[in-house]
Structure formats: structure tokens, C-alpha cells
């Protein structure tokens, strides 16, 4: 990577961080792209289709992932975290913690022999698949991962947790490249950069905070993200919508689980839930033509380009939209029952279901408060990073030289995330150009 020009630091390598990195790198400036997970891709890598066009998420994202992995102006630092950033605009010094993978990145070929040989193969909950599948202690998050380098999970590896893994290291013995290295240590790396873009993404609210819906009690109550992995061709069921080997006959979707909740929940609208639920309903209709599909909603907010048309399409496919707020989900015999107040009929209704899918709220990442403190950034009352001004400076943060992109600033869909990432990249390049002239 060229070092004769000032560099940019991008924290987070989801679609926002990837897009910003590519724009800045294509302009000729060096970029350090730091991602705390073993692979780039973020939440978008977990999605099946994208609304309203139903394009394959991986088909859009994977080429960009490959581009950032191969771009000569981008230094990719995965499985790493930014500890602190000192200095001022045009002359920052960042401290990055590089966590040990226990795999030599130069030697690993991504063949997967280590995972197949691992004593814990198929026994560790696969978090990328939202717990719907299992993996080994040594893993790549998904087959298209960039970089395609295996990582030892320090909380699941028998050697790292207990000090012993049988009589031999089966993963190490199986690796034809001799890439397994349990002597690796954490490293701290200092980077000199002129500007920083924060693109750390979002979390989803824990549905267990809404116990009335039975999440964690009934295995056929899923979150929207779990449904994404269930419907994805790269997911644990190869895209078949099945639970316990059975296709559901009755599917119920519930909007605003956690969002717009004046009763101790989250007051704001998460923006994406109405449309991703419409997409999920379409996928059920496409793959299970005879299924009975019900969507409970408070208000429909199809605000984007082509969104209202997609919503109309889904209704015309025979999906029943009922305006009402469910109060509980309970079991009756072999079925679940969703009880709700239908606000148009003005009466309580009960709908039977084999599968219930919850549209959970978008919330700040669990570590956002800690990151805001280490980066000296302000947060909004909702906990997202605060922009300098919502109208005239929407991508600038409260700290000069720092810019915001994607859902770390607030809930938004993929088109708005990409647009904000490109705006943040353009703003960052103004700082880079000034530093280059200095």
C-alpha cells in the first residue's frame, strides 16, 4: 500500500465501510479498513434477498468484498479493533489491537481441512447462521469470507480453554500448510491517518425483552435475521423454509417488536422492518405457495423508491395484512396462537401459526458506548453516534475529521447506507486532499 499520501482509517467493514474504502482507495489515497470480525461483509452478508428488487444480497456484496481484499490502496485489518485515536484532523494516530487468529495468515489457504478434523466439529453454535447451524472451533464465518483465512474461536477451542485437546492437535496435524500457530499473541499496531470514518453498524434488540411473544420458549418463534438464514441458499437448510423437517402451513409476521414502543421499549421507528417483513412474506409465498400468511402491523411505512409498489405486489400475492398489535403468543395443541387487537375490526382476534417471525428493532451496537468514549464522539439520546447537524452536516461527527456512515448513525436501509458511505468518503477526501497539500 502506498505510504506517500495521507491515509484514511475506516472502522467497520460492512457495506458502508466497504463502499467508503473503495471510493477513497479508487481516488488514490491509502485506506486502513479495520473490522472486528474475521471477515468483512457485516450484516448484509447474512441476508438472502434485498428489497424491493429481490436481488441476491451476496451477488451485490461479494464482488465488493473481493475488491477491498485485492485493492492495492487498501490494507485490510480483520479480527482487529480500534483502541483509541489521538491527535487532530489531518494528523491522527490510531492504536489498533490485532487479535490472534492462531492461524498464520500468510500460510492459510482456506482449504478447510482443519475444521473437518477439529474435535469440536459440528458442536459449536454458528453465530453467523444465528444459531440455526453448528460449526467447529476453527472456522470461517461463511464460504465467501474475505479474507478466506480460518480463525480459532478462543472460547470454544479445547486447548485454549482447558489447556489440552486430546493427545494431539487434530487441526494442526490436518493442516497441509502448517498454518496453525497456538503461540500467536495479541499485537498493538499504530497507524498515522488524516481522517476517520466510523461505520460500525447496528445490533437488533433482544426479543427476549418482549417475553409475551415466546421467543426462546417456542422454537418456532424466530427473528427476522434468523428467517434470513433459514431462507438463504447458503444457510443451514439450503434455503428450504422448514422447522423440525416440516414446512409450515401457517406463518405469522409481527411488526415493530421493540420499535415504536411507548411501554418501556424503543420510541423510534427502525425504518427497515416493514419492508424486510414484506420481503419475507413474499419468500414464503414463493417457496410455500399454499401457506397461509398473516402480517400484523401498526402502520405501513414503505418510504423508499419502489417500496410502495413492492408492498402492493406482496398483498396481491395473497398475504393478509391485519392492522393490529399482538399482545401474546402461546401454544395450543400442536399450533402457536397469536392473539392481537385488530384495530380496524375493533375486536380481539386469534390466528394459529406454525411459525412466527418477529421484526425486531434496530439498536446501537452493544459496544457503541465504549467506542464513543474511546473515540471522543457524542451519541444521540437513542445511543447512536450523533451527527454534527442533521440537515447541513449529516455525515460529520461531533469531532473534527471524523465522519459517520451507515446504521451507526441511525437506522437506514441499504441504499441510504451506501449513499451516506459515499458522502462520508467524499467528505473524508476533502481532509485527505488538504493534508496532502500541507
C-alpha positions in Angstrom: 0.0 0.0 0.0 1.3 3.4 -1.0 2.6 5.5 2.0 3.5 8.8 0.3 -0.1 10.2 0.7 -2.1 10.8 3.9 -4.3 7.8 4.8 -7.9 7.2 6.0 -9.0 4.9 8.7 -12.3 3.2 8.4 -13.8 1.4 11.4 -16.2 -1.3 10.4 -16.3 -3.3 7.1 -19.9 -3.8 6.4 -21.4 -2.5 3.2 -20.9 1.1 4.5 -17.2 0.7 5.4 -16.5 -1.3 2.2 -18.1 1.3 -0.1 -16.3 4.2 1.6 -13.0 2.3 1.5 -13.4 1.6 -2.3 -14.2 5.2 -3.1 -11.3 6.6 -1.2 -8.9 4.0 -2.5 -10.0 4.5 -6.1 -9.2 8.2 -5.7 -5.6 7.2 -4.9 -5.4 7.5 -1.2 -4.4 4.7 1.2 -7.0 3.2 3.4 -6.8 1.1 6.6 -10.0 -0.9 6.8 -10.5 -2.3 10.3 -13.1 -5.0 11.1 -13.5 -6.7 14.4 -14.9 -9.9 12.9 -12.7 -12.5 11.0 -14.3 -11.4 7.6 -15.7 -8.3 6.0 -19.3 -8.1 4.9 -21.2 -7.2 8.1 -24.9 -7.7 8.4 -25.5 -7.7 4.6 -23.5 -10.9 4.3 -26.3 -12.6 6.4 -29.1 -11.6 4.1 -30.8 -13.7 1.4 -32.5 -11.2 -0.9 -32.7 -7.4 -0.9 -35.9 -5.4 -1.2 -37.6 -4.2 -3.4 -35.8 -5.7 -6.4 -35.2 -9.1 -4.8 -31.5 -9.1 -5.9 -29.3 -11.6 -4.3 -27.5 -9.9 -1.4 -24.3 -11.9 -1.9 -24.3 -11.2 -5.6 -24.1 -7.5 -4.8 -21.8 -7.7 -1.8 -19.3 -10.4 -2.6 -17.7 -8.6 -5.6 -17.1 -5.6 -3.4 -15.7 -7.8 -0.6 -13.2 -9.2 -3.2 -12.3 -5.7 -4.4 -11.4 -4.5 -0.9 -9.4 -7.6 -0.3 -7.4 -7.1 -3.5 -7.2 -3.3 -3.8 -3.6 -2.1 -3.7 -4.5 1.0 -1.7 -6.5 -0.8 1.0 -4.8 -2.5 3.9 -7.4 -4.9 5.3 -7.2 -5.5 9.1 -9.8 -8.1 10.1 -10.2 -9.6 13.5 -8.9 -6.3 14.9 -10.3 -3.4 17.0 -9.5 0.2 17.2 -8.5 1.0 20.8 -8.1 4.8 20.6 -7.5 7.7 18.2 -5.5 10.7 19.4 -4.5 13.9 17.7 -6.5 16.2 15.5 -7.9 16.4 12.0 -5.2 15.8 9.4 -2.8 14.3 12.0 -4.4 11.4 13.9 -2.6 8.5 15.5 -4.8 5.3 15.9 -4.0 2.4 18.1 -5.4 -0.9 16.7 -5.5 -4.2 18.6 -4.9 -7.2 16.3 -6.3 -10.3 18.0 -4.6 -13.6 17.5 -6.3 -15.9 15.0 -3.9 -18.8 16.0 -3.6 -19.3 12.2 -0.8 -17.9 10.1 -2.5 -15.5 7.6 0.3 -15.9 5.1 0.2 -19.7 5.1 -3.5 -20.5 5.3 -5.1 -21.5 2.0 -8.6 -21.8 3.3 -8.9 -25.5 2.4 -11.0 -26.3 5.5 -9.1 -29.5 6.4 -8.5 -28.1 10.0 -12.2 -27.6 10.6 -13.1 -31.1 9.3 -10.5 -32.6 11.7 -11.4 -30.5 14.7 -12.7 -32.5 17.7 -15.4 -29.9 18.2 -16.6 -30.1 14.5 -20.4 -29.7 14.4 -20.6 -28.9 18.1 -20.2 -25.1 18.3 -23.2 -22.8 17.8 -22.8 -21.0 14.4 -23.4 -17.3 15.2 -23.3 -16.3 11.6 -26.3 -18.6 11.0 -28.0 -17.2 14.1 -27.7 -20.4 16.0 -29.6 -22.4 13.3 -26.4 -24.4 12.5 -23.3 -25.7 14.1 -19.6 -25.3 13.3 -16.1 -26.3 14.6 -13.8 -24.4 17.0 -11.7 -23.4 14.0 -13.8 -21.8 11.3 -14.5 -19.2 8.6 -17.8 -17.3 9.1 -19.2 -18.3 5.7 -17.8 -19.8 2.5 -17.3 -16.5 0.7 -15.4 -14.9 3.6 -12.8 -12.2 2.8 -10.1 -12.9 3.7 -10.6 -16.7 3.4 -8.5 -17.5 6.4 -9.5 -19.7 9.3 -9.8 -18.5 12.9 -9.7 -20.4 16.1 -12.5 -19.4 18.4 -10.7 -18.9 21.8 -13.9 -19.5 23.7 -14.6 -22.9 22.1 -11.2 -24.4 21.4 -10.4 -27.2 23.9 -6.7 -26.3 24.0 -7.3 -22.6 24.6 -10.0 -23.1 27.2 -8.7 -26.2 29.0 -5.0 -26.4 28.1 -5.5 -29.8 26.4 -7.0 -31.2 23.2 -6.6 -34.9 23.4 -3.2 -36.4 22.8 -2.6 -34.4 19.6 -3.7 -31.2 17.9 -6.0 -32.7 15.2 -6.4 -29.4 13.4 -2.7 -28.8 13.4 -1.9 -32.3 12.2 -4.6 -32.0 9.4 -3.3 -28.6 8.0 -1.3 -29.3 4.9 0.2 -25.7 5.0 1.3 -26.0 8.7 -0.6 -22.7 9.3 -1.9 -23.4 12.8 0.0 -21.5 15.4 -1.1 -21.5 19.0 1.8 -19.3 20.0 0.3 -16.2 18.4 -0.1 -13.3 20.7 -2.2 -10.1 20.6 -0.5 -7.2 18.7 -0.9 -3.5 19.0 -0.4 -1.5 15.8 0.0 2.3 15.5 -1.4 4.0 12.4 -0.9 7.6 11.2 -4.0 8.8 9.5 -5.5 12.1 8.4 -9.2 11.2 8.8 -11.5 8.6 10.2 -14.8 7.1 9.1 -16.9 5.2 11.6 -19.1 2.6 10.0 -19.7 0.1 12.9 -23.2 -0.9 12.0 -26.0 -2.0 14.4 -27.5 -4.7 16.5 -31.0 -6.0 16.8 -33.0 -5.8 20.0 -33.0 -8.9 22.1 -36.6 -10.3 21.5 -36.4 -11.9 25.0 -37.1 -8.4 26.3 -40.6 -9.0 24.9 -41.5 -12.2 26.7 -45.1 -12.1 25.6 -44.0 -13.3 22.1 -42.4 -16.5 23.4 -39.0 -16.1 21.8 -36.6 -18.7 23.4 -39.6 -20.6 24.8 -41.1 -21.8 21.5 -38.5 -22.9 18.9 -40.8 -21.9 16.0 -40.7 -18.2 17.1 -37.9 -16.7 15.0 -36.4 -13.2 14.5 -36.2 -11.7 11.0 -32.5 -12.3 10.8 -32.9 -16.0 11.7 -35.5 -16.2 8.9 -32.9 -14.7 6.5 -30.5 -17.5 7.3 -33.3 -20.1 7.0 -34.3 -18.8 3.6 -30.8 -18.3 2.3 -29.4 -20.9 -0.2 -26.1 -20.7 1.8 -27.9 -21.2 5.1 -28.2 -24.4 7.2 -31.3 -25.6 5.3 -30.0 -24.7 1.8 -32.9 -22.2 1.5 -35.7 -24.5 2.5 -38.2 -22.9 4.9 -38.5 -25.8 7.3 -38.6 -26.3 11.1 -38.0 -29.7 12.5 -38.1 -31.1 9.0 -41.6 -29.7 8.3 -42.8 -26.9 6.1 -45.1 -24.5 8.0 -48.7 -24.2 6.8 -49.5 -21.0 8.7 -46.9 -18.3 9.1 -47.4 -15.1 11.1 -45.2 -12.0 11.0 -45.2 -9.4 13.7 -44.0 -5.8 13.0 -42.4 -3.4 15.5 -41.1 -5.8 18.1 -39.3 -3.3 20.3 -39.7 -0.4 17.9 -42.3 2.4 18.5 -43.0 1.0 21.9 -44.1 3.6 24.5 -44.2 1.0 27.2 -40.5 0.9 28.2 -39.3 -0.1 24.7 -37.7 2.0 21.9 -39.7 5.1 20.8 -38.2 5.4 17.3 -39.1 3.6 14.0 -36.4 1.2 12.8 -37.3 2.0 9.2 -36.4 -1.3 7.6 -38.8 -3.6 9.3 -41.9 -3.0 7.2 -40.1 -3.8 4.0 -38.0 -6.7 5.1 -41.1 -8.3 6.5 -42.8 -7.8 3.1 -39.8 -9.5 1.5 -40.0 -12.4 4.0 -43.8 -12.8 3.3 -43.0 -12.9 -0.5 -40.3 -15.5 0.1 -42.7 -17.7 2.0 -45.4 -17.3 -0.8 -42.8 -18.1 -3.4 -41.5 -21.3 -1.8 -44.6 -22.4 0.0 -47.4 -21.5 -2.4 -50.2 -23.0 -0.2 -49.1 -21.4 3.1 -51.5 -19.1 4.9 -49.6 -15.9 5.6 -50.6 -13.1 8.0 -48.8 -9.9 8.8 -49.7 -7.9 11.9 -48.7 -4.2 11.6 -49.3 -0.9 13.3 -48.7 1.3 10.3 -47.1 0.5 6.9 -44.1 2.7 6.2 -43.0 2.0 2.6 -41.0 5.2 2.1 -38.3 4.3 -0.4 -38.1 4.1 -4.2 -40.2 1.2 -5.4 -41.2 0.2 -1.8 -44.9 1.0 -2.1 -45.1 -0.9 -5.3 -43.4 -3.9 -3.7 -45.8 -3.8 -0.7 -48.8 -3.8 -3.2 -47.3 -6.7 -5.0 -47.0 -8.7 -1.8 -50.6 -8.0 -0.9 -51.7 -9.1 -4.3 -49.9 -12.4 -3.8 -52.4 -13.3 -1.1 -50.6 -12.1 2.0 -53.2 -11.0 4.6 -52.2 -7.7 6.3 -54.1 -7.1 9.6 -53.8 -3.8 11.3 -53.3 -4.6 15.0 -50.8 -5.0 17.8 -50.3 -8.6 19.0 -50.4 -9.0 22.8 -49.1 -12.6 23.2 -48.1 -15.8 21.5 -49.0 -19.1 23.2 -49.2 -22.7 22.4 -52.5 -24.6 21.9 -52.0 -28.2 20.9 -49.6 -28.5 18.0 -50.0 -24.9 17.0 -49.0 -21.5 18.2 -51.7 -18.9 18.6 -51.1 -15.2 18.1 -53.6 -13.0 20.0 -54.0 -9.5 18.8 -56.3 -6.5 18.9 -57.4 -5.9 15.3 -57.8 -2.1 15.3 -59.8 -2.0 12.1 -62.4 -4.6 13.2 -62.1 -3.3 16.8 -62.1 -6.8 18.3 -59.6 -9.3 19.6 -58.5 -12.0 17.1 -56.6 -15.2 17.4 -54.5 -16.6 14.5 -52.9 -20.0 14.5 -49.3 -20.4 13.3 -46.7 -23.0 12.7 -44.0 -20.3 12.5 -44.0 -16.8 14.0 -41.4 -14.3 12.7 -40.6 -11.1 14.8 -39.4 -7.9 13.1 -37.0 -6.8 15.8 -35.9 -3.2 16.3 -32.6 -1.8 15.1 -30.5 -0.6 18.1 -26.9 0.7 18.6 -24.2 -1.9 18.8 -23.6 -3.2 22.3 -20.1 -1.7 22.4 -21.1 1.7 20.9 -20.9 3.5 24.2 -17.4 2.2 24.9 -16.3 3.1 21.3 -17.8 6.6 21.6 -15.8 7.2 24.8 -12.5 5.9 23.3 -13.0 8.0 20.1 -14.4 11.1 22.0 -17.6 11.1 19.9 -21.1 12.2 21.1 -24.1 10.0 21.0 -27.8 10.8 20.4 -30.4 10.1 23.1 -31.1 6.8 21.3 -27.5 5.8 21.6 -26.4 6.1 18.0 -23.4 8.3 17.1 -24.6 11.9 16.8 -24.1 13.9 13.5 -22.9 17.5 13.7 -26.1 18.7 12.2 -29.0 16.6 10.8 -29.6 18.8 7.8 -26.4 20.5 6.7 -23.7 18.3 8.2 -25.4 14.8 8.3 -22.2 12.8 7.8 -19.9 14.8 10.1 -19.5 13.7 13.7 -19.0 15.9 16.7 -15.2 15.5 16.4 -13.5 17.3 13.5 -12.0 14.9 11.0 -14.4 12.1 11.9 -17.3 11.1 9.7 -20.2 8.7 10.0 -21.6 6.1 7.6 -24.5 3.6 7.9 -26.5 2.4 10.8 -24.1 3.5 13.5 -25.6 7.0 13.0 -29.2 5.7 12.9 -31.5 3.0 11.3 -31.4 3.0 7.5 -31.8 0.7 4.5 -29.0 -0.4 2.2 -29.5 2.3 -0.5 -29.3 5.1 2.2 -26.4 3.3 3.8 -24.4 3.2 0.6 -25.3 6.9 -0.2 -24.2 8.0 3.2 -21.0 6.0 2.9 -20.2 7.7 -0.4 -20.9 11.1 1.1 -18.6 10.3 4.1 -15.9 9.2 1.7 -16.2 12.4 -0.3 -16.0 14.5 2.9 -13.0 12.5 4.1 -11.3 13.1 0.8 -11.5 16.8 1.3 -9.4 16.3 4.5 -7.0 14.0 2.7 -6.5 16.5 -0.1 -5.8 19.3 2.4 -3.4 17.1 4.3 -1.7 16.1 1.0 -1.1 19.8 0.1 0.3 20.6 3.6 
